[in-house]
Amino acid sequence: MKTIVSLLQNVPLFQELSEEDLQAIAPLFTEKKTKKGGILFLEGDEGDELFLIKSGVVKIYRLDEAKEIILALFRDGDFFGEMSLIGSGHTRSATAETMETCTLYVLKRTVFTLFMEKSPKLCLKLLETTMGRLRRANDQIYDLTFLGVRSRIMKTIIRLSEQHGVPTPEGLLINVKLTHQQLANMVGTVRESVTKVLQELLDDELIQIDKKLITLRNVDAIKSEIR
């Protein structure tokens, strides 16, 4: 119980709730452990659960003619599946798969709805969070439409550093292991293009890569090349 409450306190969706409210909603979550490669839900499934990540990494993706398009990555402290809490009968718009062993907390829509009726702040926060994610999705659509491959790759690693960045003496570490193919799936290009651009950034000493972990050594310089 204490673990869930401390986790909820750092989740934007629940941050404005009082300690009493957090203590009340915490027991509504159930714990779920999943191995790497586990499917939490498939695109088209009926959605009725919110997922909160205690540990691990989850990718959200769609398939386009068998090609994987990664829409988002979530890790410790993140949540996803919130659209299913807004109304019944909605199907999942994408697939969620674990990228490593994960421990998650799951909240059913039915029990969440009862709690939400008593908390207008939670309703507003859910709406605010959902709109923020829709805006980011629109930004990604714009990038895919109007930016070249090199700029899309650089903008993607900048965005990942903002979401998952950890300051280190060498620079800003993206604390998620990513293959070149996974980056290509996020950018909407082929693996060879990602390899080429990353090598150019390595040669310019703007990034460093160690065991699939990318560190941005000069964020401002990378941003200045996006056009």
N, C-alpha and C positions, 0 to 999 in steps of 0.2 A: 504493500500500500504506500509506504513512504517513498519508494523508488518511483512509482507512477506520479505521485504528487510533485516531486522535485522535477521530474521530466516535464510535466504539464506546465509548470511555472515558467519554463523556457520556450514553450511553444506559442507563437504569436496568437493563434486562435484562442488560447485559454489564458493568456497573460493578464487580462483585465478582470478575471474572476477572483473573488475573495478566497481566502484560505478555507473558509467554511464551504464555499461552493466547490472548490477543488477536492476537498475531503469527501464531498457528496458524490461527485462524478467519478472519482477514481475507481470505486468498486464496480462500475459499469463496464470497465474494460476487461477483456480476457487476454491472456498471454498466448502467443503463438510462436513457435520456433520452426524455422525453415532452413533447409540446406541450400547451398549454392545451386542455382539453376531451377529453384522451385517457382512454380507459377502460382501467384496469389490470386489472380483473376485474368480472364481472357477478354479481349475486345468482343463486345456483343453480349457478355454475361449480364444478368440482372445485378444491379449494384445496390447493396444495402448496408455497406460497412465502411467505416473510416479506419485507416491504418496509421499507427504512430510507431516510428522506428526507435527502439531502445538501442540497438546496435546492428551494424551491417549496412549494406548498400543495395538499393532497389532501382532498377531502370524501368521507365515507362516508355513503351514503344508501340508503333503500329507496323503492320506489314502491307507493303505496296508491291503486288505481284511477286511475293515471296522475298522482297527486299526489306530488311529491317530499318525502320526510321526511328531513332531514339529521340523522344520528345523531352525527357527530363531525367535527372538522376537525383535520388533522395538518399540521405544517410542519417546517422544518429541525430535524434531530435526533430527530424522532419516528419511531416504527415502528408498523406495523400488519400484520394478517394472521397474528398469532402463533397464533391458534387452529388454523390449518392444520398447525402443527408438532407438535401434541400427538398426532394420530393420522391414519391414512390413510383415504381414502374420504369425508371430510367435504366438504360443499359450502359455498360462500360464503353467509353470511347476509345480505349487503348488497353494494352496488356501490361501487367505488372509482373516482373520477374526478378528474383534475388540474384545479385552478382557475387555474393559471398554468403556465408552462414549468417542468418539474421534472427534477432529476437524482436518481435513486434507486439504491440498492444492493439487489440481490435475492439471497435465500438460499433454496435448494431444501431441502425437508424431508428428502430422502434423505441429503444430505451433513450437514445439521444434526443429524440423529438419530445418526449415527456419532460426531460430536463430543460430543453431549450424554451419550452413554453413558459417556464418560470424565470428565464433570464434574457431580457431584451438585449443586454450588452453582448451576449453570446451570439444572438441572431445577427446583430450589426457587424460583429467581428467576422462571422462566417461570410457574410455578403462582401465585406471589404477584402477579405483574403481571396475569395473567388474572383473578384474583379481584378485584383492585382495579378493573379496568375493568367487571366484572360489577356490582360495588357501585355504581359511578357510573351504569351503565345503569339499575339499580333506582331510584336517586334521580331520574333523568329520568322514569321511568314514574310515580313518585309525584307529581312536579310536574305532569305532564300530567293526572293524575287528580284531584288535590285543590286545585291552585292556580288562581286566576283568570288571565286573559290578561295583565293588567298585571304581576302578580307573576312570571309565567313569563318575560316579556320581560326584566324587571329581573334575575331570577336567572340567566338565560342570559348577559346581558352581564357579570355578575359572574363567572360560571364561565369565560367566554372571557378575561376579564382575568386570572384566576388561571392559565390555561393558556398564554396568549399575551401577557401583559402586559409592557410595557416602561416603566419609570419615566421620566417627562419632567418638565420644570419645570411644565407645565400639569396633570399628573396621570398616571394609569396608562393608557397607550396600548395598545389591542388591536391588535396588529401583524398583522392580517389584514383585507384590504379586503372588506367585506360589503355587499351590497345589502339594502334593506328586505325584498325577497322572500326572500332567502336566510335572513335572520333569522326571517322568518315560517315558513319550512320547518323551522327548528330548533325553533321554539316550538309548532308545530301550530296556527297561526292564519292569518289573511289579512293581506296586505301593509298594508292600510289601518289595521289595529289597531297594527301595529308603527310605522307613520308617526306615528300619534296619540300613542303613549306616548313615543317618542323626542322628539317636539316638546315634550311636557310636561316632559321631563327637561332639554331645552335651555332652555326658558323659566325653569325653576327653577335654571339654571346648574349642574346636577349633572353634565352631560356636555358635550362639544363634538364636532362632527363636521367633518372636513375630508377631502374626496376619498375618501369611503367608509370612512375610518378613525375609529373612535370612541375618544375619550379620556374616562375616568372622572375627573371633577374632585373628587368627594367620595364615595368608596366606602362609607364608614360610613353616610352619609345615604341612599344608595340601598338598602343592606341593611336599614335601619330601616323602609323602606316596603314590604318584602316581607312579605306576610301572607296 
